Amino acid sequence: MKKIIIASLAALLALPTFVSAQDAIDDGTDFGGRFSVEVDKKLAKGLHTFANGEVRFNDNFSNFWRYQGTAGVSYKVNNYLKTALSYTFIERKNASDEWKIRHRFTFDITGSYRVGDFKLSLRERLQLTNKDVKNKYQDVKNGLTLRSRLMVQYKAFGALTPYAYVDVRNTLNAPKWKYEFNDYTGNYDEFSWKGYKDVYINRVRLGLGTEWELSKQHSFDFYGLYDFCNEKDIDSNKKGTKLHSVFNHHSRNIYLGVGYKFSF
């Protein structure tokens, strides 16, 4: 396990720039917040059930744009391995300020290893997100992503446990077009639909925070999050016979978060 975590850290730190500057649109930086409440109940040794709710704000905390609720179970196999399965109901605003619903199913595998007062962990999270899609050649109805999070925690401050992490999200089945862009005419001269085969890193998150354990039942989580996002924006007709444009949208978002957890 130790070798796996060290190898994963090296791979994450060695990530090259994961998006090309060509055909890119810079959407700037946003600032917002996240607030959550979670309940965790022990059912048996190593087996827990949990539920949480979260609200999110952006545009300098002026816009309430998302809320979600999650329920699931987790099982600690041993001191080094933990698994979890959950469902999340999401409602969020789209670019047209309309509220849209999403359903997300998540499976986690987390490996951890202690080195003195430090705890290293690697979580692999497979997500399937179902959403309404008007044009299947521009977006996928059931999006599959893999999130890899490497975290280090320091357990030598009593009730406080500082931590830092990097979280890399890969989309596994985005719409893929093969095309040739003519710089002279400004048109796509040759293009063809290739299905849901596009695999690329579309988000990198850096987190820094601390857990504050008031008692065995009550704890808080205070954190800051830097979110670098790269989303491909595809514009085509609904028949898949005409490709109008393909752009990468880049944004850098900063969030402050507070979470409360009740365990029993």
C-alpha positions, -999 to +999 in steps of 0.1 A: +000+000+000+028+024+009+044+019-025+011+024-043+005+057-025+040+070-032+038+060-068+004+078-071+018+109-055+047+110-080+023+105-109+000+133-098+029+157-092+043+149-126+010+157-144+017+178-175-005+208-184-037+188-192-053+212-216-041+229-247-042+266-251-056+262-286-093+270-290-095+279-253-118+304-236-108+319-202-139+322-180-119+339-152-121+333-115-151+328-092-153+329-054-180+311-033-187+288-005-200+254+005-218+244+037-228+209+047-242+187+075-237+150+078-250+122+100-230+090+104-243+059+122-223+028+131-243-004+122-216-030+130-179-032+133-165-014+102-200-009+087-215+026+087-244+043+070-244+081+064-265+109+050-256+145+043-268+177+027-249+205+011-256+240-003-233+259-026-229+296-035-209+314-062-205+349-077-188+361-044-215+344-023-243+364-040-258+334-060-273+303-045-268+278-074-268+243-061-280+220-033-277+182-030-284+153-006-264+121-003-271+087+014-249+057+014-230+030+033-193+025+040-173-005+051-138-005+066-122-038+054-091-033+075-067-006+088-056+001+052-087-003+030-122+013+031-150+011+006-182+032+002-214+032-020-237+062-022-265+080-042-267+118-045-297+139-056-285+172-072-304+203-082-284+231-098-287+261-120-275+259-156-261+287-178-297+299-185-305+302-147-328+272-149-329+246-121-320+212-134-319+178-116-291+152-117-288+118-101-253+105-091-241+071-081-207+067-065-184+039-056-152+046-035-121+026-027-097+043-002-063+030+008-045+046+037-011+043+054+003+059+086+038+073+088+044+086+124+019+114+129+011+116+092-017+096+074-015+092+037-046+081+017-055+075-019-092+075-028-104+063-062-140+073-069-160+061-098-191+084-105-220+079-128-241+110-132-275+110-150-288+143-164-312+156-190-295+160-224-311+179-253-284+171-279-266+137-275-238+149-299-229+177-275-232+160-241-237+125-226-268+115-206-249+092-183-215+107-176-188+084-162-159+100-143-130+088-123-117+110-094-083+103-079-077+121-046-043+119-027-045+133+008-021+138+037-033+144+073-013+154+103-025+140+137-004+158+163-025+188+174-050+171+197-085+179+185-073+195+153-062+174+122-048+196+094-049+181+059-040+189+023-050+171-009-050+171-047-080+157-065-079+149-102-111+142-121-111+123-154-141+122-177-143+087-193-170+089-219-174+124-232-187+130-268-158+128-293-156+144-327-127+140-352-122+172-371-099+194-391-102+232-386-094+255-415-076+286-401-080+304-434-118+300-438-126+297-401-147+265-407-145+228-399-138+213-433-137+177-422-155+162-392-171+130-380-189+118-349-169+091-330-192+083-301-187+087-264-150+080-265-133+112-253-112+107-222-095+137-206-087+155-173-114+181-168-108+192-133-079+195-108-087+206-072-063+216-044-076+215-009-063+228+024-082+226+057-085+211+092-109+188+110-119+199+145-131+170+167-152+185+196-161+150+209-166+115+196-200+126+183-195+162+171-169+174+146-163+203+122-144+206+089-130+240+078-114+242+044-103+262+014-106+248-022-089+259-054-107+244-084-092+245-119-118+234-144-116+226-180-148+218-198-151+210-235-180+230-251-192+213-283-218+229-306-234+207-333-268+201-348-291+175-332-286+151-361-249+149-357-243+160-393-228+194-387-201+205-363-201+242-355-174+246-329-153+230-302-139+251-274-122+244-240-136+266-212-111+273-184-121+286-150-103+290-117-126+289-087-119+295-050-143+282-024-144+284+014-163+256+031-176+245+065-190+211+073-205+197+105-207+159+113-227+140+139-216+104+146-232+079+167 
